[in-house]
Amino acid sequence: METTSARQLADLVGDLDGERPPRYAALAQRVRTLVADGRVPLGTRLPAERDLAAALTLSRATVTAAYARLREDGWATARQGSGTFAALPAGPHRGAWVPAPVDDGTIDMAHAAPSAPSSVPAAFAAALAELPRHLPQHGYHPAGLPDLRARIAEGYGRRGLPTTPEQVLVTAGALHGVGTAFNTLLRRGQRLLVEQPTYPNALDVARALGLRVLPTALDPDEPEEWLSAAERALGTVRPAGAYLMPDFHNPTGRLLDTAGRERLARALRRAGTTAVVDETFAELWLDTPPPPPLAAFGEGHVSVGSLSKTFWGGLRIGWVRADAETVRRLTAVAVRSTMAGPVVEQLAAGALLDGADAALGDHRRALRERREALVGELRSRLPAWRVHEPAGGMVLWCGLPSARSRALVTAAEAYGLRLAAGPLFGTGHALDDRLRLPFTHPPEVLRDAVALLARADADVERGSRPATDHGRCPSDPVV
């Protein structure tokens, strides 16, 4: 059980003098933010009310009221005789790490969520034109529309992994596919090897299913070290499953080359480990295309894809690719939470895939321009930072001069800049010397964001926290 001391939590909360009254609500809001972005991990025991009041120079009644607000809203739980513990509210609208509505003027650099290209409305128009021929039927396709499954299968064939439609399950996005794969292939208590850092929501799904996460450190500057660590872990622990991102890894941007995939596939085969491979960024190569999917190098692995990053997250269309028998098992599990996917969105997805070459070409050109803008601004304004330029994807994984990621998040909030702290992408308190920054915004927005980031970094360097009267209130937590 993790515990945070009163002094540690007070340092994370910062100065409340600039907050609007009542003070207890401001304190509850700050703690909500810390829990939501991972700076106070779930299940952490919060300090005693008296101790936190002393550390913040507040009345005990103020802290008591703040804790009560946190419990009422689901951000904390109380255990008789044990204390108060950090929690997430029940319900998908508040219990997952997803983009929240932003205040006027707020720049969200916490999430890599692109806006929809012009091809999306055209695809929906085509879908509506196609819809009438489906209306005489019941509309339920548990594994997905046959035409869409065929298009997805063809895409894998072009990438070097021959696939039939029966090997494809259409899901409500990549996370739904990852969760379905975990739920189908793994049992509570089994070990799941992951890269560290990794995608936070996948970690949450694994924990919710009772899997024991086995992190292996991934440094984008030393990718061979991760392969060696993964081989050792696979050889000694022999985990039942692995969650991996070989294609422009989120958040490091690492691309595993052909030799690395062959080496990893051998290690997985020797260990008897099934890999769930997240290929969300696979089509977002900006320099050179990636090698064939990892499943092309070894049988039995599950590939997960999505249209959320290549086109638009609002589509909620993803898929799982596996052998036909595994897809039947996955489908049986998927229908427990959703009987079938929406027909119109699947028809639109098919239209988007038909025109994917042209649309992705435009998308890649925009991302290259934005990557160049963000990298250039960071190197100009924050020269002490280590900025690794990835060959694809849509995020930078920046190395900071010191362990200051959590402090930066807090400082940046007052300037209208939303960030995600490095530890959010890991399994504990590590990675506070890292910060993930997406290059999904237009160049002018990225330049503004880096200007605000430089101001926040200067505040952290000075050991001060800016006042919150910069024309806006502190942002709501990213949940």
Rosetta blueprint (number, residue, H / E / L):
1 M L
2 E L
3 T E
4 T L
5 S L
6 A H
7 R H
8 Q H
9 L H
10 A H
11 D H
12 L H
13 V H
14 G L
15 D L
16 L L
17 D L
18 G L
19 E L
20 R L
21 P L
22 P L
23 R H
24 Y H
25 A H
26 A H
27 L H
28 A H
29 Q H
30 R H
31 V H
32 R H
33 T H
34 L H
35 V H
36 A H
37 D L
38 G L
39 R L
40 V L
41 P L
42 L L
43 G L
44 T L
45 R E
46 L L
47 P L
48 A L
49 E H
50 R H
51 D H
52 L H
53 A H
54 A H
55 A H
56 L H
57 T L
58 L L
59 S L
60 R H
61 A H
62 T H
63 V H
64 T H
65 A H
66 A H
67 Y H
68 A H
69 R H
70 L H
71 R H
72 E H
73 D H
74 G L
75 W L
76 A E
77 T E
78 A E
79 R E
80 Q L
81 G L
82 S L
83 G E
84 T E
85 F E
86 A E
87 A L
88 L L
89 P L
90 A L
91 G L
92 P L
93 H L
94 R L
95 G L
96 A L
97 W L
98 V L
99 P L
100 A L
101 P L
102 V L
103 D L
104 D L
105 G L
106 T L
107 I E
108 D E
109 M L
110 A L
111 H L
112 A L
113 A L
114 P L
115 S L
116 A L
117 P L
118 S L
119 S H
120 V H
121 P H
122 A H
123 A H
124 F H
125 A H
126 A H
127 A H
128 L H
129 A H
130 E H
131 L H
132 P H
133 R H
134 H L
135 L L
136 P L
137 Q L
138 H L
139 G L
140 Y L
141 H L
142 P L
143 A L
144 G L
145 L L
146 P H
147 D H
148 L H
149 R H
150 A H
151 R H
152 I H
153 A H
154 E H
155 G H
156 Y H
157 G H
158 R H
159 R L
160 G L
161 L L
162 P L
163 T L
164 T L
165 P H
166 E H
167 Q H
168 V E
169 L E
170 V E
171 T E
172 A L
173 G L
174 A H
175 L H
176 H H
177 G H
178 V H
179 G H
180 T H
181 A H
182 F H
183 N H
184 T H
185 L H
186 L L
187 R L
188 R L
189 G L
190 Q L
191 R E
192 L E
193 L E
194 V E
195 E E
196 Q E
197 P L
198 T L
199 Y L
200 P H
201 N H
202 A H
203 L H
204 D H
205 V H
206 A H
207 R H
208 A H
209 L L
210 G L
211 L L
212 R E
213 V E
214 L E
215 P E
216 T E
217 A E
218 L L
219 D L
220 P L
221 D L
222 E L
223 P H
224 E H
225 E H
226 W H
227 L H
228 S H
229 A H
230 A H
231 E H
232 R H
233 A H
234 L H
235 G H
236 T H
237 V H
238 R L
239 P L
240 A L
241 G E
242 A E
243 Y E
244 L E
245 M L
246 P L
247 D L
248 F L
249 H L
250 N L
251 P L
252 T L
253 G L
254 R L
255 L L
256 L L
257 D L
258 T H
259 A H
260 G H
261 R H
262 E H
263 R H
264 L H
265 A H
266 R H
267 A H
268 L H
269 R H
270 R H
271 A H
272 G L
273 T L
274 T E
275 A E
276 V E
277 V E
278 D E
279 E L
280 T L
281 F L
282 A L
283 E L
284 L L
285 W E
286 L L
287 D L
288 T L
289 P L
290 P L
291 P L
292 P L
293 P L
294 L H
295 A H
296 A H
297 F H
298 G L
299 E L
300 G L
301 H L
302 V E
303 S E
304 V E
305 G E
306 S E
307 L L
308 S L
309 K L
310 T L
311 F L
312 W L
313 G H
314 G H
315 L H
316 R L
317 I L
318 G E
319 W E
320 V E
321 R E
322 A L
323 D L
324 A H
325 E H
326 T H
327 V H
328 R H
329 R H
330 L H
331 T H
332 A H
333 V H
334 A H
335 V L
336 R L
337 S L
338 T L
339 M L
340 A L
341 G L
342 P L
343 V H
344 V H
345 E H
346 Q H
347 L H
348 A H
349 A H
350 G H
351 A H
352 L H
353 L H
354 D H
355 G L
356 A H
357 D H
358 A H
359 A H
360 L H
361 G H
362 D H
363 H H
364 R H
365 R H
366 A H
367 L H
368 R H
369 E H
370 R H
371 R H
372 E H
373 A H
374 L H
375 V H
376 G H
377 E H
378 L H
379 R H
380 S H
381 R H
382 L L
383 P L
384 A L
385 W L
386 R E
387 V E
388 H L
389 E L
390 P L
391 A L
392 G E
393 G L
394 M L
395 V E
396 L E
397 W E
398 C E
399 G E
400 L L
401 P L
402 S L
403 A L
404 R L
405 S H
406 R H
407 A H
408 L H
409 V H
410 T H
411 A H
412 A H
413 E H
414 A L
415 Y L
416 G L
417 L E
418 R E
419 L L
420 A L
421 A E
422 G H
423 P H
424 L H
425 F H
426 G L
427 T L
428 G L
429 H L
430 A L
431 L L
432 D L
433 D L
434 R E
435 L E
436 R E
437 L E
438 P E
439 F L
440 T L
441 H L
442 P L
443 P H
444 E H
445 V H
446 L H
447 R H
448 D H
449 A H
450 V H
451 A H
452 L H
453 L H
454 A H
455 R H
456 A H
457 D H
458 A H
459 D H
460 V H
461 E H
462 R H
463 G L
464 S L
465 R L
466 P L
467 A L
468 T L
469 D L
470 H L
471 G L
472 R L
473 C L
474 P L
475 S L
476 D L
477 P L
478 V L
479 V L
